[in-house]
Amino acid sequence: SRLRGRARMASQKKAIVLDMSKYVDKSVRVKFMGGREVVGVLKGYDALLNLVLDEAHEYLKDPTDAYRLLDETRPMGLMVCRGTSIMLVCPTDGLEEIANPFLQEEGEEEGQ
């Protein structure tokens, strides 16, 4: 009975950690392994974090720098995103780019 109780508690914790219901019908940004990023409206999800996005747009990569994304997008429409390839899911509400606080100004040296 102890093992059953622990298993029940573990499954309840997993449900809380993967609760995506507050983002359904809201715009989210998804980052995939390999560097691709898309933004779209979350329409559905499952326990394995497979996502269904509608009105999705993929951010294009800079042809000269594979690690840099452009502000340009291409329409993807309705997408099913495989959970095993997803690295990050974040809401686009309140998302804004800030200056990198770790970049040192030219002329500054370490240790000062």
Secondary structure, 3 states (H helix, E strand, C coil): CHHHHHHHHHHHHHHHHCCCHHHCCCEEEEEECCCCEEEEEEEEECCCCCEEEEEEEEEEECCCCCCCEEEEEEEEEEEEECHHHEEEEEECCCCCCCCCCCCCCCCCCCCC
